[in-house]
Amino acid sequence: MLDIYVWFYTGVALVIIGSIATVIGPGVKDPIIRTLNTEIPAIGLSLIFLTYNSTIALLTYIAATVIITMILLRAIVRLEEVGAEL
């Protein structure tokens, strides 16, 4: 039973820390760090769902990663079109 609580609270901590890192993320110049800042909450959310069902956790992680990647790529392309510094 302790194992379930460890995964749940680790997921909650990752979601909180990752959300803060994502808010601070636009100030970071390196796109790899921006991507990592958005992946941390996705992993935390997957750990939270892992306490309930492993299939839900896997689908959540895949969906969150795909959506975040599409948004970041679109933002990078827009910034390059405008000519802004990344």
N, CA, C and O of each residue as an XYZ file, in Angstrom:
344
protein
N       0.815     -1.196      0.000
C       0.000      0.000      0.000
C       0.858      1.260      0.000
O       0.464      2.282     -0.562
N       2.022      1.190      0.624
C       2.923      2.331      0.658
C       3.409      2.688     -0.744
O       3.638      3.859     -1.047
N       3.565      1.682     -1.590
C       4.051      1.907     -2.950
C       3.121      2.821     -3.739
O       3.594      3.654     -4.513
N       1.823      2.684     -3.563
C       0.857      3.523     -4.271
C       0.999      4.979     -3.827
O       0.942      5.886     -4.657
N       1.181      5.206     -2.539
C       1.325      6.569     -2.045
C       2.614      7.217     -2.524
O       2.647      8.423     -2.769
N       3.670      6.434     -2.660
C       4.939      6.973     -3.150
C       4.771      7.470     -4.584
O       5.215      8.572     -4.908
N       4.142      6.680     -5.441
C       3.939      7.091     -6.828
C       3.033      8.314     -6.912
O       3.282      9.231     -7.694
N       1.980      8.316     -6.096
C       1.023      9.425     -6.138
C       1.674     10.736     -5.712
O       1.563     11.742     -6.412
N       2.348     10.727     -4.577
C       2.951     11.968     -4.075
C       4.146     12.418     -4.914
O       4.405     13.617     -5.027
N       4.867     11.481     -5.495
C       5.934     11.849     -6.426
C       5.333     12.528     -7.658
O       5.871     13.521     -8.148
N       4.233     11.996     -8.147
C       3.547     12.612     -9.293
C       3.032     14.001     -8.983
O       3.137     14.904     -9.813
N       2.474     14.181     -7.792
C       1.978     15.506     -7.401
C       3.134     16.503     -7.320
O       3.016     17.640     -7.778
N       4.247     16.069     -6.737
C       5.419     16.953     -6.642
C       5.952     17.316     -8.024
O       6.317     18.467     -8.263
N       6.001     16.344     -8.935
C       6.485     16.627    -10.293
C       5.551     17.569    -11.045
O       6.006     18.419    -11.810
N       4.252     17.421    -10.830
C       3.297     18.323    -11.495
C       3.482     19.751    -10.991
O       3.479     20.694    -11.782
N       3.641     19.912     -9.686
C       3.806     21.257     -9.130
C       5.135     21.869     -9.568
O       5.170     23.007    -10.037
N       6.221     21.125     -9.418
C       7.537     21.636     -9.806
C       7.602     21.875    -11.312
O       8.144     22.886    -11.758
N       7.055     20.955    -12.087
C       7.069     21.107    -13.546
C       6.223     22.267    -14.029
O       6.573     22.924    -15.010
N       5.113     22.528    -13.354
C       4.275     23.667    -13.737
C       4.995     24.981    -13.475
O       4.928     25.910    -14.280
N       5.683     25.050    -12.346
C       6.463     26.250    -12.048
C       7.589     26.417    -13.074
O       7.853     27.527    -13.535
N       8.249     25.314    -13.427
C       9.323     25.374    -14.423
C       8.783     25.766    -15.792
O       9.470     26.453    -16.548
N       7.576     25.347    -16.123
C       6.981     25.707    -17.408
C       6.634     27.188    -17.447
O       6.769     27.828    -18.489
N       6.192     27.734    -16.335
C       5.883     29.164    -16.277
C       7.162     29.978    -16.425
O       7.159     31.016    -17.087
N       8.252     29.523    -15.819
C       9.529     30.218    -15.923
C      10.183     29.939    -17.282
O      11.022     30.716    -17.738
N       9.803     28.847    -17.918
C      10.417     28.371    -19.147
C      10.545     29.342    -20.293
O      11.575     29.309    -20.966
N       9.564     30.224    -20.581
C       9.738     31.132    -21.713
C      10.945     32.057    -21.593
O      11.409     32.580    -22.606
N      11.465     32.272    -20.397
C      12.654     33.085    -20.220
C      13.933     32.338    -20.554
O      14.993     32.952    -20.674
N      13.850     31.024    -20.707
C      15.018     30.210    -21.006
C      15.261     30.230    -22.511
O      14.320     30.100    -23.294
N      16.499     30.388    -22.911
C      16.821     30.490    -24.344
C      16.973     29.134    -25.025
O      16.765     29.030    -26.234
N      17.329     28.104    -24.281
C      17.598     26.787    -24.872
C      16.289     26.031    -25.105
O      15.553     25.798    -24.147
N      15.971     25.636    -26.354
C      14.715     24.930    -26.612
C      14.654     23.544    -25.977
O      13.564     23.047    -25.694
N      15.796     22.917    -25.751
C      15.789     21.600    -25.122
C      15.333     21.710    -23.670
O      14.580     20.862    -23.191
N      15.776     22.734    -22.977
C      15.351     22.934    -21.593
C      13.869     23.287    -21.552
O      13.164     22.878    -20.630
N      13.388     24.037    -22.533
C      11.950     24.340    -22.598
C      11.138     23.062    -22.739
O      10.104     22.894    -22.091
N      11.615     22.165    -23.590
C      10.916     20.892    -23.779
C      10.931     20.065    -22.505
O       9.912     19.486    -22.131
N      12.067     20.003    -21.839
C      12.146     19.263    -20.578
C      11.238     19.868    -19.518
O      10.640     19.141    -18.725
N      11.129     21.196    -19.497
C      10.248     21.840    -18.524
C       8.788     21.459    -18.741
O       8.012     21.415    -17.787
N       8.412     21.187    -19.967
C       7.025     20.786    -20.221
C       6.820     19.280    -20.073
O       5.691     18.833    -19.870
N       7.876     18.502    -20.170
C       7.744     17.055    -20.013
C       7.617     16.649    -18.545
O       7.004     15.625    -18.243
N       8.177     17.426    -17.643
C       8.130     17.081    -16.224
C       6.694     16.997    -15.706
O       6.366     16.022    -15.029
N       5.807     17.984    -15.995
C       4.422     17.820    -15.532
C       3.705     16.643    -16.191
O       2.844     16.019    -15.571
N       4.054     16.333    -17.443
C       3.422     15.189    -18.116
C       3.793     13.881    -17.418
O       2.951     12.998    -17.256
N       5.040     13.765    -17.012
C       5.461     12.563    -16.289
C       4.783     12.505    -14.924
O       4.357     11.437    -14.487
N       4.681     13.647    -14.252
C       4.005     13.680    -12.953
C       2.539     13.293    -13.055
O       2.024     12.558    -12.213
N       1.873     13.787    -14.083
C       0.468     13.428    -14.283
C       0.327     11.944    -14.578
O      -0.626     11.307    -14.128
N       1.261     11.395    -15.324
C       1.234      9.963    -15.607
C       1.438      9.148    -14.341
O       0.814      8.100    -14.173
N       2.306      9.616    -13.444
C       2.504      8.902    -12.179
C       1.253      8.943    -11.310
O       0.934      7.971    -10.625
N       0.546     10.066    -11.340
C      -0.710     10.146    -10.586
C      -1.722      9.156    -11.145
O      -2.378      8.441    -10.387
N      -1.851      9.111    -12.458
C      -2.792      8.173    -13.068
C      -2.322      6.732    -12.942
O      -3.133      5.808    -13.004
N      -1.020      6.533    -12.765
C      -0.488      5.186    -12.596
C      -1.015      4.539    -11.317
O      -1.117      3.315    -11.238
N      -1.344      5.343    -10.330
C      -1.910      4.780     -9.100
C      -3.314      4.230     -9.328
O      -3.784      3.383     -8.568
N      -3.981      4.709    -10.369
C      -5.326      4.240    -10.658
C      -5.342      3.131    -11.703
O      -5.966      2.089    -11.502
N      -4.650      3.360    -12.822
C      -4.680      2.381    -13.897
C      -3.478      2.624    -14.813
O      -3.202      3.764    -15.186
N      -2.778      1.574    -15.168
C      -1.576      1.739    -15.986
C      -1.904      2.141    -17.419
O      -1.116      2.853    -18.042
N      -3.026      1.715    -17.956
C      -3.400      2.092    -19.316
C      -3.706      3.577    -19.408
O      -3.311      4.237    -20.369
N      -4.404      4.102    -18.421
C      -4.701      5.532    -18.394
C      -3.407      6.333    -18.306
O      -3.277      7.372    -18.953
N      -2.450      5.861    -17.511
C      -1.176      6.562    -17.359
C      -0.425      6.602    -18.676
O       0.107      7.647    -19.047
N      -0.372      5.503    -19.379
C       0.343      5.456    -20.643
C      -0.313      6.347    -21.692
O       0.375      7.087    -22.396
N      -1.628      6.282    -21.800
C      -2.335      7.116    -22.773
C      -2.196      8.598    -22.445
O      -2.060      9.423    -23.349
N      -2.228      8.940    -21.164
C      -2.063     10.335    -20.756
C      -0.682     10.848    -21.110
O      -0.542     11.963    -21.612
N       0.345     10.041    -20.854
C       1.703     10.472    -21.164
C       1.888     10.666    -22.669
O       2.483     11.654    -23.100
N       1.386      9.742    -23.454
C       1.522      9.852    -24.911
C       0.773     11.078    -25.428
O       1.306     11.830    -26.244
N      -0.448     11.283    -24.963
C      -1.245     12.425    -25.432
C      -0.605     13.747    -25.006
O      -0.523     14.679    -25.806
N      -0.160     13.834    -23.776
C       0.446     15.081    -23.299
C       1.732     15.380    -24.051
O       1.993     16.533    -24.394
N       2.534     14.364    -24.309
C       3.788     14.575    -25.031
C       3.533     15.040    -26.460
O       4.214     15.943    -26.945
N       2.581     14.445    -27.124
C       2.271     14.836    -28.507
C       1.748     16.263    -28.561
O       2.180     17.045    -29.408
N       0.837     16.610    -27.683
C       0.259     17.954    -27.692
C       1.311     19.003    -27.359
O       1.377     20.043    -28.013
N       2.131     18.741    -26.352
C       3.166     19.698    -25.964
C       4.184     19.874    -27.087
O       4.619     20.994    -27.358
N       4.564     18.784    -27.740
C       5.528     18.871    -28.835
C       4.971     19.680    -29.997
O       5.687     20.491    -30.584
N       3.710     19.472    -30.336
C       3.103     20.244    -31.428
C       3.050     21.726    -31.091
O       3.332     22.561    -31.950
N       2.696     22.067    -29.866
C       2.622     23.470    -29.459
C       4.005     24.110    -29.495
O       4.159     25.227    -29.988
N       5.007     23.411    -28.977
C       6.364     23.974    -28.977
C       6.912     24.146    -30.384
O       7.542     25.162    -30.676
N       6.687     23.179    -31.256
C       7.164     23.313    -32.627
C       6.480     24.474    -33.337
O       7.125     25.211    -34.083
N       5.202     24.639    -33.117
C       4.464     25.754    -33.726
C       4.994     27.088    -33.211
O       5.144     28.041    -33.976
N       5.278     27.151    -31.908
C       5.797     28.395    -31.337
C       7.187     28.714    -31.875
O       7.493     29.875    -32.148
N       8.027     27.701    -32.030
C       9.374     27.926    -32.556
C       9.321     28.376    -34.011
O      10.071     29.266    -34.411
N       8.446     27.773    -34.799
C       8.302     28.178    -36.196
C       7.800     29.615    -36.283
O       8.286     30.389    -37.108
N       6.835     29.981    -35.447
C       6.322     31.355    -35.440
C       7.417     32.354    -35.089
O       7.535     33.404    -35.720
N       8.213     32.022    -34.081
C       9.286     32.922    -33.677
C      10.339     33.072    -34.767
O      10.892     34.157    -34.951
N      10.619     31.996    -35.485
C      11.586     32.082    -36.576
C      11.044     32.900    -37.745
O      11.800     33.605    -38.413
N       9.740     32.807    -37.992
C       9.134     33.615    -39.054
C       9.224     35.094    -38.729
O       9.469     35.914    -39.614
N       9.030     35.431    -37.484
C       9.085     36.818    -37.059
C      10.522     37.319    -37.025
O      10.789     38.511    -37.181
N      11.448     36.370    -36.815
C      12.858     36.742    -36.763
C      13.351     37.004    -35.361
O      14.373     37.662    -35.165
N      12.635     36.497    -34.397
C      13.024     36.697    -33.004
C      14.155     35.759    -32.633
O      14.332     34.704    -33.243
N      14.917     36.154    -31.628
C      16.000     35.320    -31.119
C      15.425     34.203    -30.275
O      14.562     34.447    -29.431
N      15.895     32.961    -30.491
C      15.461     31.848    -29.659
C      16.402     31.733    -28.557
O      16.251     30.858    -27.705
